[in-house]
Structure formats: structure tokens, C-alpha cells
């Protein structure tokens, strides 16, 4: 393990440890960020040609025995911030969907109950529009803070994201 300024970089790390099925080969490099600012710094330091993959809980993931070339970023261990502000829930990509559902229920908010049945993280749920029991992730999202490969953040409304996918 290589310790970076705050996160951890593991070399040839078996990904079986990070998936529900407990199968799969190694990641050439596995990065576990220590938060958003750390992840931003790490991403900006990567070569632009570096293959990059993000994983959450690994609950919807099968990794081939040969592993993954490049860098894998483990979100579940890192971006786990969850807070309430003015009747809106702010959840980072590594928060489990079940934890988000419980948090919303404790705040007496309705609409996110279906998230309790999704065995993944908020980031994965957004990427796949995960849903169950008649609810879908994008039905309860207003905006998303995105992070690009250069470590730049941008706040995007759901309406804007939907327009981008239609074009």
C-alpha cells in the first residue's frame, strides 16, 4: 500500500474483496480517497490516458479474473457524507442506498423509501437509475455535483442532465 497525502493507493489489489460475489482479479491500482478534496487532487494528478473506473459496494459488479487495467476508485469507503439542509438531503456518492432511505425516514421525508431495497451506493444508483417497488432514483433527485477527470466540480440540475441524454 502506498499512502498518498490522505488517501490510500493499493497496487495489484484483488477486487474480489470489494464485490458482493467475492470474485474477480486485481486492480492494477486501487485508490481509496479520504474525501472529496482528496479525490479531486488525485484525479487531477492522473495521466489523461489512464483507464479509470469507479465502484461503490460492488453489488452489481462482476470482475474478470484478469482484473482491471488502470485505476479503480473505491467510493464506498470514502464519499459517505449525508446531511439535511432546508428540507433537502445531500448524499455523497459512497453513501449506501439503505442508509439514505433510513436517513430520509428519520427526517420524516417521503419518496425515498424504495432506496432501502437497492443494494448499492448513491453513485451507482444514479449511474444506473436504480429502482424498485415503483420508485426510481432520478424521481427523487434535484441536482448532482459532478466531478470530472481533472478534478473539477460542477453542479448540474436533473433537468439539464435529462436534456443532455436526449441530445
N, C-alpha and C positions, 0 to 999 in steps of 0.2 A: 504494500500500500504506500502510495506517495501522498503525503499531506500537503495540500495547497495552502493558500493563505487562510482559508477557513473550511473549505470543503475537503472531500477525500476522493482521490483518484486511485482506483484499483486496476491493475493490469492483468489481463487474461483471467478475468473473474467469471466463474461459472454462473450463467444466468438461471440455471435450474433453481438456485436459492431464491430467486425473485419472481417465480411464476407459480400459479396455483397447481399446475400439473407436475411441478418439480422435475421438468425435463428441459434439456437444451444445453448447447455448448457455451463456450465462453464469449464474453465481450472482449474485444481487443483492449478497450479501455472502458471502465465504468466510473462515471462521475456521480458523486453524491453531494449536491450543493448544500451549503449551510444557510440558505435563504435566497431571496430574490436578488439582492445586490451581488451576492457571491456568484449566482448563476449568470447574471448579466456580465460580470467580469470574465468569467470562464468562457462564455460563448464568444465574447469579443476577442479572446486570445486564440481561438481556434483558427486553423487554416480554413479558408473558404471552401476548399475541396474536400475537407474531412467529412466522411459519412457520419450522420448524426441521427440518432433515434432516441425518442423519449418513451419511458414506460412508467406506469403507475403501480398498481397492485399486481399486474401481470395476470389478471384473472381472465383475460380474453386473448391470451398470447401463447403461441407455441414457437419455440426457438429451435431451429435446426441444430443437429448435433455438431455441425461445423462451426456454430457460433455466429457472431456478428462482427463484421469488419468495421472499424472506426470507433466512434464513441457512443456509448449509451448513457443517457442521463436518467437517474432514478428519481422520480418526482415524489413518490410516496414518503420517502424518508426525509424530505426537505420542505417543500412548499405546503405547509399544513396550517397556515393561518386561517382563522374563522372568526368573524366578528359581525356585530349588528350595528348599523348606523342609520338612523332615520327610517326605520321600518324596512330597511333593505339588508339582506345578508350578503356579506362579502366572503367568498371562499376561494382559497388558493387552489391551484391545480392538483396538489397532492392530498387534499382532504378526501377521505373516503365518502362515498355517497351516503352510506348508512349514518355516518357521523353528521353529515349535513342535514339529513332528514330529522334526526333526533334534535339537533340544534334548533331547526326551524319550528319543530313541535313545541319545544320548551319556550320559544318566543311567542307562542300562540299564533303562528303563521300557518296558512293553509295553502296547499297546492304542491308541496314538495314531498308529500308522504310516499309517493311511488319510488322515490330515490332510495328508500330503505331496502328495496328489493334488488338494487343494482350492485353487483359485487365488484365495484371498481372505484376509481377516483373521479373527482370532478373534471379533471383534464381529459380523461378518457371518455367520460360521458359526453362532454362537449364535442370531442372529435368524432364520436360515433352517433350522436343524438340518441344516446341510450334511453330506453324507456321500458315501462312495464305497467300493468294494471291500469291502462288507459292514459298514462301520463308520459310525456317526453321531455327530455332535458331542455330543449330550446323553448318549450312553452313557459318555462319559469325563469328564463334568463333575460335581463335587460341590456347588459353590456358586458364586454370581455376586455380584459387587459391582456394584450398580446405581447410577445417578446420575439424579436427576430434574431437571426443568426449573428448579427453584430451586437446584440445585447440591448437594442433599442426597444423601449416600451411604447405602446400606442393603445389608447382606449378606443374601442370600436363598439358602436351600438349594434344590437341584433339586427335591426332594420338594414343597416349598412352591410352587414355580413350576408344577409339574405340576398341583397341586391348583387353582391359580388358572385354568389354561387349561381345566380340566374344568368349572368352575362356569359 
